[in-house]
């Protein structure tokens, strides 16, 4: 007979099942995901996109608002777009807007801010004729208004 004998039928075979699994990696990943999501939300609340608008953007918006208002109304300046003391005869669009004429902005360059005053070189087109002029603006709160 050989030195090795097959196990008897009543002999118990012990299997080592001490392989322990942990939820720690999953919990850590969930915590990191929550922290990243929290940082994104906090960043959006503390620094919303509308606060990322530059002064040049605000000046361009004021000029666009003035021109769009001029296209929609005969009032000079259009309501909410002109500074106090606005002189219609000295408007940047004097003689070019109104009476059914449509004004189009073709270029706005070199916006320069000096405190509560600003200037921009604006090229407008009316009836196919372009004209370039320096527009003066004044800050009123967070808004720029076109001045003469």
C-alpha positions as CSV (number, residue, x, y, z in Angstrom):
1,X,0.0,0.0,0.0
2,X,1.1,3.6,-0.5
3,X,2.0,6.1,2.2
4,X,-1.0,8.3,1.1
5,X,-4.3,7.1,1.8
6,X,-7.5,8.6,0.5
7,X,-9.5,10.5,3.2
8,X,-12.3,8.7,4.8
9,X,-15.8,9.6,4.1
10,X,-16.5,11.0,7.5
11,X,-13.4,13.2,7.6
12,X,-14.2,16.9,7.4
13,X,-12.2,19.1,4.9
14,X,-11.7,22.6,6.3
15,X,-11.7,25.4,3.8
16,X,-10.2,28.7,4.9
17,X,-12.7,31.5,4.2
18,X,-11.0,34.4,6.0
19,X,-10.9,36.6,2.9
20,X,-12.6,39.7,4.4
21,X,-13.9,42.5,2.2
22,X,-14.3,46.1,3.2
23,X,-16.7,48.9,2.2
24,X,-14.0,51.5,3.0
25,X,-13.0,52.1,-0.7
26,X,-16.6,52.7,-1.7
27,X,-17.3,55.0,1.2
28,X,-14.1,57.0,0.4
29,X,-15.1,57.3,-3.2
30,X,-18.6,58.5,-2.2
31,X,-17.1,61.1,0.2
32,X,-14.8,62.4,-2.5
33,X,-17.7,62.7,-5.0
34,X,-19.8,64.6,-2.4
35,X,-16.8,67.0,-1.7
36,X,-16.3,67.7,-5.4
37,X,-20.0,68.3,-6.0
38,X,-20.1,70.6,-2.9
39,X,-17.1,72.6,-4.2
40,X,-18.8,73.0,-7.6
41,X,-22.1,74.2,-6.0
42,X,-20.2,76.5,-3.6
43,X,-18.2,78.0,-6.5
44,X,-21.4,78.7,-8.5
45,X,-23.0,80.4,-5.5
46,X,-20.0,82.5,-4.5
47,X,-18.9,83.5,-8.1
48,X,-21.9,83.4,-10.5
49,X,-21.3,83.9,-14.2
50,X,-22.9,87.3,-14.3
51,X,-20.2,88.6,-12.0
52,X,-17.6,87.6,-14.6
53,X,-18.8,90.4,-16.9
54,X,-16.0,92.9,-17.8
55,X,-16.4,96.6,-18.0
56,X,-15.9,96.3,-21.8
57,X,-18.9,93.9,-21.9
58,X,-21.0,96.4,-19.9
59,X,-20.1,99.3,-22.2
60,X,-20.9,97.2,-25.3
61,X,-24.3,96.3,-23.7
62,X,-25.1,100.0,-23.0
63,X,-24.2,100.9,-26.6
64,X,-26.3,98.0,-28.0
65,X,-29.2,99.0,-25.7
66,X,-29.1,102.6,-26.9
67,X,-29.1,101.5,-30.6
68,X,-31.8,98.9,-30.1
69,X,-33.9,101.5,-28.2
70,X,-33.3,104.0,-31.0
71,X,-34.6,101.5,-33.5
72,X,-37.8,100.9,-31.5
73,X,-38.7,104.4,-30.4
74,X,-38.6,107.9,-31.5
75,X,-37.5,109.1,-28.0
76,X,-34.0,110.5,-27.8
77,X,-32.4,109.0,-25.8
78,X,-34.4,105.8,-25.6
79,X,-35.8,105.3,-22.0
80,X,-33.2,104.0,-19.6
81,X,-30.2,104.4,-21.9
82,X,-29.2,108.1,-21.7
83,X,-27.5,109.9,-18.8
84,X,-29.0,112.8,-17.0
85,X,-28.6,116.0,-19.0
86,X,-28.5,114.2,-22.4
87,X,-28.7,116.7,-25.3
88,X,-30.6,115.1,-28.2
89,X,-28.9,117.3,-30.8
90,X,-25.5,116.1,-29.6
91,X,-26.5,112.4,-29.6
92,X,-24.0,110.0,-31.2
93,X,-26.9,109.1,-33.6
94,X,-28.1,112.7,-34.2
95,X,-29.6,112.9,-37.6
96,X,-29.0,109.3,-38.4
97,X,-31.8,107.5,-36.4
98,X,-35.6,107.7,-36.3
99,X,-38.1,108.2,-39.1
100,X,-38.0,104.4,-39.8
101,X,-34.2,104.2,-40.2
102,X,-32.6,101.1,-38.7
103,X,-29.2,101.6,-37.0
104,X,-26.8,98.7,-37.0
105,X,-23.6,98.5,-34.9
106,X,-20.8,97.2,-37.2
107,X,-17.9,97.6,-34.8
108,X,-17.2,98.6,-31.2
109,X,-13.5,99.0,-30.3
110,X,-11.2,100.6,-27.7
111,X,-13.6,100.8,-24.7
112,X,-11.7,102.9,-22.1
113,X,-12.8,103.4,-18.6
114,X,-11.7,106.3,-16.4
115,X,-13.6,106.1,-13.1
116,X,-17.2,106.7,-13.7
117,X,-16.7,107.8,-17.3
118,X,-15.9,105.7,-20.4
119,X,-15.4,106.1,-24.1
120,X,-15.7,103.7,-27.0
121,X,-15.2,104.0,-30.7
122,X,-18.4,102.8,-32.3
123,X,-19.1,102.3,-36.0
124,X,-22.7,102.3,-37.0
125,X,-24.4,101.7,-40.3
126,X,-27.6,103.4,-41.4
127,X,-29.0,102.9,-44.9
128,X,-25.7,101.3,-46.0
129,X,-23.6,104.3,-44.9
130,X,-21.1,103.7,-42.1
131,X,-20.0,106.3,-39.6
132,X,-17.4,106.0,-36.8
133,X,-17.7,108.2,-33.7
134,X,-16.4,108.2,-30.1
135,X,-19.3,107.6,-27.7
136,X,-19.2,108.9,-24.2
137,X,-20.7,107.0,-21.3
138,X,-21.3,107.6,-17.6
139,X,-21.7,104.9,-14.9
140,X,-24.9,105.0,-13.0
141,X,-24.7,102.3,-10.3
142,X,-23.7,99.1,-12.1
143,X,-25.0,100.3,-15.5
144,X,-23.4,102.5,-18.2
145,X,-25.5,105.2,-19.8
146,X,-24.7,106.9,-23.1
147,X,-24.0,110.7,-22.8
148,X,-23.4,113.6,-25.1
